[in-house]
């Protein structure tokens, strides 16, 4: 299928899919989940062969994928995603006579999803972006990631078979992805991947004759701050937690805690743990080469010391530098996609807040402290909140829960749209746009705004 064919088919199906009653749309999402579950063994086998990820990880990820489809189906059934508001005429309204006003959130139209490499299921063909857009009532065209082409094609076959004609399509190729992004019928795009690739696509979306929303999740170094008291009280526990999070999945997570602010005493606990961590296969040769090159470049920056630097280039490694050197070198905070950690050692916790404030936007920020320190950490906590989309207390960022309260996004350049999330049910809001109807004939109103409420959605009336 060419990009033009895929987007044109999506545009033709848009009105019908948007007008599908909530129960039927929810059933379609559940049908996709059931079909993926039925093909579990086949799909996990394909994913393992193409991604080098272990079966246990892939099975868990496929479970997450089917679960989030079901979660979005529940959201669709509830109907609250439309945010229907009805203000009836009021001749005595304080600002002047009020007309009949009705507002709801309508599907934005065809959505292009750029699949990610590091989550072959959860952020790929049938992943969170696809599920959110379909739940919103938007047809989806997925640009497959070249890291798992056979898995992408098979998954797309399964998804398309469970949905109405034109509601889902798959394209392949970098040029084809750009062509689809420029298609005049496209209404929005979502991306998970590198900062360079994401910003290139964001510029294309912004420079179209009619610009469209581009929801890019571009990664971050996810700073972690450990207070001196926490380091003294729980050094071994914190070191084990950090190394476990740093090396999980060979460090190939956008929430990987690549930057750690800690007292120098913690380094002696981290070093043997990192040195003893084994190498793990990376997703593909290009990602492995990028890890090696970025790690080597970071190791050569002024003030950086190699605490753990094994001969096997894919084994985890650890760099250190003091806070003064870090504050003098803003480029030391760049993301390294893989199992590399940079520990910034400090003497005065009060100085860490300024260093964190100078960081670019982050997906997450974590604070490890003793419970009775909380009242004294308000300024540092406020800085962490200012710089990130999700803040953690005495936990590690590599577990992202799929739930209604999750925020997976953050200030630029962690994402191109910091007001949104790409994980959790709030992700549906990216693909809905508000429309108000003033004094509109009842027979022309969309179902969520009608007085008889045929979709039985929640309506806020005034």
PEKAUR-V929262 format. One record per backbone hydrogen bond with DSSP energy under -1.0 kcal/mol. CO is the residue of the C=O (numbers start at 0). NH is the residue of the N-H. E is the energy in kcal/mol with one decimal. If there is no record, write none. Layout:
<<CO NH E> <CO NH E>>
This chain:
<<1 5 -2.6> <2 6 -2.7> <3 7 -2.4> <4 8 -2.3> <5 9 -2.1> <6 10 -2.6> <7 11 -2.1> <8 12 -1.6> <12 16 -2.4> <13 17 -2.7> <14 18 -1.8> <16 19 -1.1> <20 24 -2.4> <21 25 -2.8> <22 26 -2.1> <23 27 -1.8> <24 28 -1.9> <25 29 -2.3> <26 30 -2.0> <27 31 -2.0> <28 32 -2.1> <29 33 -2.5> <30 34 -2.3> <31 35 -2.3> <32 36 -2.3> <33 37 -2.3> <34 38 -1.1> <36 39 -1.6> <38 42 -2.8> <39 43 -3.0> <40 44 -1.9> <41 45 -2.1> <42 46 -2.6> <43 47 -2.6> <44 48 -1.9> <45 49 -1.6> <46 50 -2.4> <47 51 -1.5> <53 57 -2.2> <54 58 -3.1> <55 59 -2.0> <56 60 -2.1> <57 61 -2.5> <58 62 -2.1> <59 63 -2.1> <60 64 -2.0> <61 65 -2.4> <62 66 -2.6> <63 67 -2.5> <64 68 -1.5> <65 69 -1.9> <66 70 -2.4> <67 71 -2.2> <68 72 -1.8> <69 73 -2.0> <70 74 -1.9> <71 75 -2.4> <72 76 -2.2> <73 77 -2.0> <74 78 -1.5> <78 81 -1.5> <79 82 -1.9> <81 104 -2.5> <83 459 -2.6> <84 102 -2.7> <85 461 -2.4> <86 100 -2.8> <89 92 -1.4> <89 97 -3.1> <92 95 -2.4> <97 89 -2.0> <99 438 -2.8> <100 86 -3.4> <101 436 -3.5> <102 84 -2.8> <103 434 -2.6> <105 432 -2.9> <109 186 -2.7> <109 187 -1.2> <110 140 -2.8> <111 189 -2.5> <112 142 -3.2> <118 122 -1.4> <120 123 -1.4> <121 127 -2.5> <122 115 -2.6> <123 126 -1.7> <126 130 -2.7> <127 131 -2.6> <128 132 -2.3> <129 133 -2.6> <130 134 -2.3> <131 135 -1.9> <132 137 -2.6> <133 136 -1.0> <138 110 -2.4> <139 168 -1.8> <140 112 -2.7> <141 170 -2.8> <142 114 -2.2> <144 147 -1.5> <147 151 -2.0> <148 152 -2.4> <149 153 -2.2> <150 154 -2.7> <151 155 -2.5> <152 156 -2.0> <153 157 -1.9> <154 158 -2.6> <155 159 -2.8> <156 160 -1.7> <159 162 -1.0> <163 166 -1.8> <166 139 -2.9> <168 141 -2.8> <170 143 -2.8> <172 176 -2.1> <173 177 -1.9> <174 178 -2.3> <175 179 -2.4> <176 180 -2.1> <177 181 -1.5> <179 182 -1.2> <182 185 -1.7> <187 111 -2.4> <188 214 -3.0> <189 113 -3.0> <190 216 -2.8> <193 197 -2.4> <194 198 -2.5> <195 199 -1.8> <196 200 -2.0> <197 201 -2.5> <198 202 -2.0> <199 203 -1.6> <200 204 -2.4> <201 205 -2.0> <202 206 -1.9> <204 211 -1.2> <212 188 -1.8> <213 215 -1.0> <214 190 -2.7> <215 415 -1.9> <216 192 -2.3> <220 258 -1.2> <222 365 -2.4> <223 260 -3.5> <224 367 -3.2> <226 230 -2.5> <227 231 -2.0> <228 232 -2.2> <229 233 -2.9> <233 237 -2.8> <234 238 -2.6> <235 239 -2.6> <236 240 -2.3> <237 241 -2.7> <238 242 -2.5> <239 243 -2.3> <240 244 -2.1> <241 245 -3.0> <242 246 -2.2> <246 249 -1.9> <247 250 -1.2> <248 251 -1.6> <252 255 -1.4> <255 257 -2.0> <257 341 -2.5> <258 223 -2.1> <259 343 -3.4> <260 225 -2.7> <261 345 -1.1> <262 265 -1.9> <263 266 -1.4> <265 269 -1.7> <266 270 -2.8> <269 273 -2.6> <270 274 -2.7> <271 275 -1.7> <273 276 -1.1> <283 287 -2.2> <284 288 -2.6> <285 289 -2.1> <286 290 -2.3> <287 291 -2.3> <288 292 -2.4> <289 293 -2.6> <290 294 -2.6> <291 295 -2.1> <292 296 -2.1> <293 297 -2.4> <294 298 -2.1> <297 300 -1.5> <300 303 -1.9> <304 306 -1.0> <304 319 -2.3> <307 317 -1.8> <311 314 -1.8> <316 340 -1.9> <317 306 -1.4> <317 307 -2.1> <318 342 -3.1> <319 304 -3.1> <320 344 -2.2> <321 325 -2.1> <322 326 -2.6> <323 327 -1.1> <325 328 -1.4> <328 331 -1.7> <329 332 -1.3> <330 333 -1.3> <335 337 -1.4> <337 339 -2.1> <338 316 -2.1> <340 318 -3.0> <341 259 -2.8> <342 320 -2.0> <343 261 -2.0> <344 322 -1.9> <347 350 -1.6> <348 351 -1.4> <350 354 -1.2> <351 355 -2.6> <352 356 -2.5> <353 357 -1.1> <355 358 -1.6> <362 389 -1.1> <364 391 -2.3> <365 224 -2.6> <366 393 -2.7> <367 226 -2.5> <369 372 -2.3> <370 373 -1.2> <372 375 -1.9> <373 376 -1.6> <376 380 -2.9> <377 381 -2.4> <378 382 -1.7> <379 383 -2.2> <380 384 -2.4> <381 385 -2.1> <382 386 -1.4> <386 361 -2.9> <389 364 -1.8> <391 366 -2.7> <407 421 -1.7> <410 413 -1.9> <411 360 -1.6> <413 217 -3.0> <416 419 -1.8> <423 426 -1.8> <424 427 -1.6> <425 428 -1.6> <426 429 -1.4> <427 430 -1.7> <428 431 -1.2> <430 107 -2.2> <432 105 -3.0> <434 103 -2.1> <436 101 -1.9> <440 443 -1.8> <441 444 -1.1> <445 448 -2.0> <446 449 -1.3> <452 455 -1.7> <459 85 -3.4>>
